[in-house]
Amino acid sequence: MTIFALSGFQRDLLIVIADHDQPSGQQIKADLEDARDEEINHGRLYPNLDVLVNTDYVEKGQIDRRTNYYELTDEGRTALRERREWEEQYLRETALA
């Protein structure tokens, strides 16, 4: 799966995770709610985090028995970088048109 197959919400999750050192799901949720100015429920958050784990963009670990952390993998960092490069190239091309 490429980053282009992810939803915008999933790409936003990657960006939030990249901005932290092993954030918990609650930290990710709080940051995303602030950035998107909307409430995000657990039923939306955790299944989407699981998609990112299953695509090997994110690694999930355990802080304690009730709390997990999330961290970008090398593949996740590469995917984000490639997406940013594509966006920059696309914006340059459309500005020249």
C-alpha positions as CSV (number, residue, x, y, z in Angstrom):
1,M,0.0,0.0,0.0
2,T,1.3,3.5,-0.8
3,I,0.6,6.6,1.2
4,F,-1.7,7.7,-1.6
5,A,-4.0,4.8,-0.7
6,L,-4.4,6.2,2.8
7,S,-7.3,8.4,3.8
8,G,-6.6,12.1,4.7
9,F,-7.3,11.2,8.3
10,Q,-4.7,8.5,8.2
11,R,-2.1,10.8,6.7
12,D,-2.9,13.4,9.4
13,L,-2.3,10.6,12.0
14,L,1.2,10.0,10.5
15,I,2.0,13.7,10.7
16,V,0.9,14.0,14.3
17,I,2.9,10.8,15.3
18,A,6.0,12.2,13.4
19,D,5.8,15.3,15.6
20,H,6.2,13.4,18.9
21,D,8.4,10.9,20.6
22,Q,6.3,7.8,21.1
23,P,2.9,9.5,21.7
24,S,0.1,7.6,23.3
25,G,-3.3,7.2,21.5
26,Q,-4.7,9.9,23.9
27,Q,-1.9,12.3,23.0
28,I,-2.5,11.7,19.3
29,K,-6.2,12.2,19.8
30,A,-5.8,15.5,21.6
31,D,-3.4,17.0,19.0
32,L,-5.5,15.9,16.1
33,E,-8.7,17.4,17.8
34,D,-6.8,20.7,18.2
35,A,-5.6,20.7,14.7
36,R,-8.8,19.6,13.0
37,D,-11.1,21.5,15.5
38,E,-13.4,18.5,15.8
39,E,-14.0,15.8,18.3
40,I,-12.5,12.4,17.4
41,N,-14.0,9.3,19.0
42,H,-12.1,6.1,19.9
43,G,-14.1,4.2,17.3
44,R,-12.5,6.3,14.6
45,L,-9.0,6.8,16.1
46,Y,-7.9,3.3,17.0
47,P,-9.0,1.4,13.9
48,N,-7.2,3.9,11.8
49,L,-4.1,3.6,13.9
50,D,-4.3,-0.2,13.4
51,V,-4.4,0.3,9.6
52,L,-1.1,2.3,9.9
53,V,0.4,-0.4,12.1
54,N,-0.8,-3.1,9.6
55,T,0.7,-1.3,6.7
56,D,4.1,-1.0,8.5
57,Y,4.0,2.8,8.6
58,V,3.7,2.8,12.4
59,E,5.0,0.6,15.2
60,K,2.9,0.1,18.3
61,G,4.4,-0.6,21.6
62,Q,3.3,-0.8,25.2
63,I,3.9,1.9,27.8
64,D,2.0,0.0,30.5
65,R,-0.8,-2.5,30.7
66,R,-3.4,0.0,29.5
67,T,-1.5,2.4,27.3
68,N,0.2,2.0,24.0
69,Y,2.6,4.2,22.2
70,Y,2.9,4.8,18.4
71,E,6.1,5.5,16.5
72,L,6.8,6.0,12.8
73,T,8.8,3.2,11.2
74,D,11.5,3.9,8.6
75,E,8.8,3.1,5.9
76,G,6.4,5.6,7.5
77,R,9.1,8.3,7.5
78,T,10.0,7.6,3.9
79,A,6.3,7.6,2.8
80,L,5.7,11.0,4.5
81,R,8.9,12.4,2.9
82,E,7.8,11.2,-0.5
83,R,4.3,12.6,-0.1
84,R,5.8,16.0,0.9
85,E,8.1,15.9,-2.2
86,W,5.1,15.1,-4.4
87,E,3.1,17.9,-2.9
88,E,5.9,20.4,-3.5
89,Q,6.4,19.2,-7.1
90,Y,2.7,19.4,-7.8
91,L,2.4,22.9,-6.4
92,R,5.4,24.1,-8.5
93,E,3.9,22.6,-11.6
94,T,0.5,24.1,-11.1
95,A,2.0,27.5,-10.3
96,L,3.8,27.4,-13.6
97,A,0.7,26.4,-15.6
